[in-house]
Amino acid sequence: MSLRHFLYQGELTMSQLPILLIDTSASRCAVGLAADVLYQRFGEEERKSAQNLLPLVAEIAQSADIALNDLSAVAVMAGPGSFTGLRIGVGVAQALAMANKTPGIALSNLAVLALAAAEESELDTFLVALAAREGEFYFAAYTLDENLGVRLVGKEQVAPADQLIMPEGLEEAALVGDVWASEESLRLLAAGSLARASHFNPGVSLEIMAKLAAKRLAAGLVGDASSLRPNYVKEQLDY
């Protein structure tokens, strides 16, 4: 898939490339390499990220003819998501960033979904919700941002629907994620907080990861290998 439309829009520049992308938040791992085109590889078996991830990284680097020590950054989907999957992906990203002295970028799944919805919506505020455990939901609000792609409003949360804190003063927003339609508690939350709402259920894609990672890199929102950590939203899990 070509990234030239990103380049034309000024969202990616050749000086920001190549960026390695790692996503183990779902049942099958995915690896991307954003260069002149977006190279993509996907694990064929579910829950085999530990076995598949490094071979996919080696394969995609060979296909792109790019040495790992020439990377501009290693971007990893840090969560929230599968706890085991997140640890695997972040661990591999840490190792690659450290070995190649490459900056690391930890991406929130919620931010990636917000940016994906922005590709489909004319709205500029996005309320993203994902199912967690025991009746709780991961939740965050984002607004469009020219420099960052999307900007977090407040903080990411995990709680039952009736304990989630909605941004104040909103009249209209995009509701992102399938749980808005399937969970009555979230529908009531939206109905009580918004005059108008549109629903979007985009998937996480390596293309959107590349776009968000490049924005973060250009803004200097990177760290070293030690800064890459799984994002469980709350530090002390009580389940």
ZITA-V157878 format. One record per helix or strand of 3 or more residues. SS is the DSSP state (~ for helix, > for strand). FROM is the first residue (numbers start at 1). TO is the last residue. If there is no record, write none. Layout:
BEGIN
((SS:FROM:TO) (SS:FROM:TO))
END
This chain:
BEGIN
((~:4:8) (~:14:16) (>:19:23) (>:30:34) (>:37:42) (~:49:64) (~:68:70) (>:73:79) (~:83:99) (>:103:108) (~:109:118) (>:125:131) (>:137:145) (>:149:159) (~:161:163) (>:172:176) (~:179:182) (~:184:193) (>:196:200) (~:206:218) (~:225:227))
END
